[in-house]
Amino acid sequence: MNYKDEFLKLKKEKNAVLLAHYYQVSEIQDIADYVGDSLGLAQKAIDIESDIIVFAGVHFMAETAKILNPGKTVVLPDLNAGCSLADSCPPNEFRTFKEKHHDHIVVSYVNCTAAIKAMSDVICTSSNAVKIVESFPRDEKIIFAPDKNLGAYINKVTGRNMVLWDGTCEVHDILETEAIIDLKVENPDAKLIAHPECKPQVLEIADFIGSTTAMLNFTVKDDANKYIVATETGILHQMKKESPEKEFIIVPTDETCSCNDCPYMKMNTMQKLYLCLKNEKPDIIMDKDLMDRARKPIERMLDISRKVGLIK
């Protein structure tokens, strides 16, 4: 069976839309109605008129789409496509942590479960995190969760002293400075671009730090011809499409592997994509009260992003 053709046929018949994250395999990115990072996907989810949303990403992303579209069917190719960062912040433990800092507001990175979102005052993405934090008075006490590397980067950029939850993304936190320095020595004409979820030591030597979309845009507009990329491998597909004349080197995770794949993102396949739309399963089912509480900080993020000109 040609799963791509059958999926596209079904998508038209069922009035469905396919949203895909940059970290999906290239064949899924190429047939998506929209490919983007977390902020772009959240924004796109608001405007959807289709009856079914097929979300090629991980669980928390599909949850966000459902929260913003409670009346629509949202399907995820594989329910086991989770997130190491989201898993690093169990709701019960975070609730206790929050109670210890009861006079703090909570800014949570979108890479968290709906339960964490519901305990937050505002959500952020790597695209808007600095602007979200700067929208609050400088003396505002803030808890930032769940990514400590992103939180430390924001603290450095803004001069804040946010209390950081001790969580990380295994895809970005595994990248070691020594391997990157070796690549820079081997490729002196290359610029290092890094996602702010990387360790502080990696960010210290980066030529550019930004969200997935920001890194993509940088490589399009910048005049260099070679880049060392410190993030998940999937973004290379879009980078090569946008700048076919340029060279991109992904930072390896170890001495034997030249890839840095998120095992959860790569669980989605064309076959699973077809089957989930055909069966309209697995679909995201959530408690209404949880969705209502989680929606408020997401909407607040989008409102702030519009006010500062990050989105229209």
KEMIBA-73189 format. One record per residue (C-alpha): x, y negated, z negated; residue in three letters. Coordinates in steps of 0.02 Angstrom, whole numbers, plus 32768, in hexadecimal, padded with zeros to 4 digits. Layout:
# residues N
XYZALA;...
This chain:
# residues 312
800080008000MET;803A7F508028ASN;80177F047F7DTYR;803D7E547FB7LYS;7FBE7E578044ASP;7F3B7EAF7FDAGLU;7F547E347F4CPHE;7F407D9E7FBFLEU;7EA27DEA8008LYS;7E5A7E087F5BLEU;7E8B7D5A7F22LYS;7E227D0E7FACLYS;7D8E7D837F8FGLU;7D8A7D657ED3LYS;7DAD7CAA7ED8ASN;7E4B7CC17E70ALA;7EE77C577E5BVAL;7F987C937E39LEU;80057C2D7DC3LEU;80BB7C637DB4ALA;814D7C2F7D4AHIS;81F87C0C7D97TYR;823D7CA77D41TYR;81CE7D207DA2GLN;82177D8F7E2AVAL;82287D357ED1SER;819E7D947F2CGLU;811F7D5B7EAAILE;815D7CA87EAFGLN;814A7CA67F6CASP;80907CCF7F6BILE;805E7C677ED3ALA;7FE77BD57EE4ASP;80547B787E69TYR;81037B9B7E26VAL;81437B347D94GLY;81857B257CE4ASP;811B7B257C46SER;80E67A6E7C51LEU;80B87A7A7D08GLY;80587B1C7CEDLEU;7FF87AD47C59ALA;7FCB7A3B7CBEGLN;7F977AA37D54LYS;7F2B7B137CE8ALA;7EB97A817CBEILE;7E8A7A5F7D73ASP;7E5E7B107DA8ILE;7DB57B2A7DFBGLU;7DCF7BE27E25SER;7D6F7C687DC6ASP;7E087CD17D9BILE;7EB67C9B7D67ILE;7F3F7D1A7D87VAL;7FD27CE67D1DPHE;807B7D277D52ALA;80DE7CFE7CB7GLY;80DF7D387C03VAL;80577D4A7B81HIS;80607C9F7B2DPHE;80507C4B7BD8MET;7FB47CAD7C03ALA;7F707C837B56GLU;7F8C7BCA7B79THR;7F2E7BD97C1EALA;7E9E7C2F7BC3LYS;7E9C7BAB7B3AILE;7E8B7B247BBFLEU;7E0B7B8A7C21ASN;7DA37BE87BA0PRO;7D187C0E7C1BGLY;7D877C5B7CA1LYS;7DD17D087CB2THR;7E8D7D047C98VAL;7EED7DA17CC4VAL;7FA37DCE7CA3LEU;7FF87E577D0APRO;80447EA77C6FASP;80087E837BBDLEU;80B17EBD7B7DASN;81047E287BD1ALA;81297DCE7B2FGLY;81AE7D507AFBCYS;82417D677A85SER;82337CB17A4ELEU;81797CBE7A27ALA;819A7D6079CAASP;821E7D09795FSER;81967CA1790ACYS;81177D1278B2PRO;807B7CAD7881PRO;80767CE477CBASN;812D7CB777AEGLU;81197C127808PHE;80807BE7779FARG;80E97BFE7701THR;81757B96774EPHE;80FA7B0D777ALYS;80B47B0B76C8GLU;81637AED7684LYS;816C7A5276F2HIS;80B97A1B76D8HIS;80E0796376F8ASP;8124798977A7HIS;80C8798C784CILE;80E87A1F78C0VAL;81297A0F7971VAL;812A7ABA79C2SER;817D7AEF7A63TYR;80FE7B3B7ADBVAL;815C7BE17AD2ASN;80F77C197A3CCYS;805A7C7A7A17THR;7FAD7C2C7A10ALA;7FB07C447953ALA;804B7BD37946ILE;7FFD7B5579BCLYS;7F647B4F794CALA;7FD47B2078B8MET;80297A95791CSER;800579DC792EASP;804879D379DFVAL;80967A4A7A5DILE;812B7A207ACCCYS;818A7A6E7B5CTHR;82417A5D7B88SER;820B79DC7C0ASER;81B879677B8EASN;81FF79987AE3ALA;826978FC7ACBVAL;81DB78887AFELYS;815F78E37A8EILE;81D178D279F6VAL;81F8781C7A1EGLU;813E77F57A22SER;813D78057964PHE;8185778278EDPRO;823D779D78C4ARG;821577BB780DASP;819478427835GLU;81C378E877E5LYS;81BC79717868ILE;81C87A2D786DILE;82017A6C7917PHE;81DC7B207946ALA;82077BA0797FPRO;82A87B8079E2ASP;83367B3F7975LYS;83A97B1D7A0AASN;83297AAD7A60LEU;83037A5C79B8GLY;83BB7A397997ALA;83CD79EE7A44TYR;8337797B7A26ILE;837E7948797DASN;8422791979D0LYS;83D178B77A5EVAL;8352785B79F2THR;83B678477951GLY;832C78A078F0ARG;833F791D7864ASN;82B379967889MET;82A67A347820VAL;82C57AC57896LEU;82777B707896TRP;82FE7BF578AFASP;82C87C3F7957GLY;831D7C5579FFTHR;82FF7C937AB0CYS;83687D2F7ACEGLU;83827D017B85VAL;83D17C597B5EHIS;841F7C7B7AB4ASP;84847D0D7AF8ILE;84E87C9E7B6ELEU;85987C887B2AGLU;86087BF07B3BTHR;86A27C587B65GLU;864F7CA77BFEALA;86167BFB7C39ILE;86C37BB07C23ILE;870B7C3F7C8AASP;868F7C187D14LEU;86BB7B607D0ELYS;87757B887D1CVAL;87527BFB7DB0GLU;86E07B797E00ASN;87287ACD7DD8PRO;86B87A7C7E5BASP;86187ABD7E0AALA;85A67A5E7D93LYS;85617AB77CFBLEU;84A57AA07CE5ILE;84537AE57C49ALA;83AA7AFC7BFAHIS;83997AAC7B4CPRO;836E7B567B01GLU;84277B837B14CYS;849C7B7B7A7FLYS;84E27ACF7A4FPRO;85917B077A82GLN;85537B277B32VAL;84F77A827B3CLEU;85947A267B03GLU;85EE7A557BA4ILE;855A7A447C1CALA;855879C17CA6ASP;849B79BD7CA2PHE;841C79F97C21ILE;83657A097C4CGLY;82C87A727C5ESER;82B97AF07CEATHR;82637A717D5ATHR;82E279E97D2CALA;83737A5C7D59MET;83227A857DFFLEU;830679CE7E26ASN;83B879A47DF3PHE;84037A217E6CTHR;839879DA7EF9VAL;83CA79247EDBLYS;847D793A7E9CASP;850E79327F17ASP;856F79C97ED8ALA;856F7A687F41ASN;85897AE97EB8LYS;85327B047E10TYR;854A7B787D7CILE;849B7B987D3BVAL;847D7BBF7C82ALA;83CB7BFE7C7FTHR;83617C907CBEGLU;838A7CD77D6ATHR;82DE7CB97DB6GLY;82FB7BFF7DD1ILE;83837C257E51LEU;82FE7C557ED0HIS;82B57BA67ED2GLN;83607B547ECAMET;83997BB47F63LYS;82F87B8B7FBFLYS;83097AD27F99GLU;83C57AC97FBBSER;83F87B5B802CPRO;84A07B098050GLU;84D27B087F98LYS;851D7B937F2CGLU;84D37BC97E86PHE;852A7C367E05ILE;84C37C7D7D77ILE;851A7C8D7CCEVAL;852B7D487CA8PRO;84EE7D967C08THR;85847E097BF7ASP;86237E417C51GLU;85C97EC07CBFTHR;852C7E647CF4CYS;851C7DCC7D63SER;84647DB37D38CYS;84087D637CA8ASN;83597DA67CBAASP;82CD7D937C3BCYS;82927E487C25PRO;81E17E0B7C02TYR;81D27D997C99MET;82127E257D09LYS;818D7EA07CCBMET;81137E557D49ASN;81177EA97DF4THR;80B37E9B7E95MET;805B7F3F7E6DGLN;80297F037DBFLYS;7FF37E5D7E0ALEU;7F7F7EB57E84TYR;7F387F2E7E02LEU;7F147EA77D80CYS;7EAF7E437DFELEU;7E587EDD7E44LYS;7E227F177D96ASN;7E1C7E697D48GLU;7E7E7EB87CBALYS;7EDF7EA07C4DPRO;7E857DFE7C28ASP;7EAD7D857B9DILE;7E2B7D8F7B12ILE;7E367D107A86MET;7DD17CD979F0ASP;7D717C387A16LYS;7DA27BE37973ASP;7E5B7C097993LEU;7E4E7BC67A44MET;7DF97B267A07ASP;7E817B077985ARG;7F0E7B3079FEALA;7EC57AC27A87ARG;7ED37A1F7A23LYS;7F937A197A18PRO;7FA27A4B7ACFILE;7F2D79C07B04GLU;7F8D79477A96ARG;802D797A7AF0MET;7FDC79597B99LEU;7F9878B17B5EASP;804478787B22ILE;809578B87BC2SER;801C784F7C29ARG;803B77B47BC0LYS;80F877C07BD7VAL;80E877E47C91GLY;812378997C92LEU;808278D57CE4ILE;7FF278807D3CLYS;
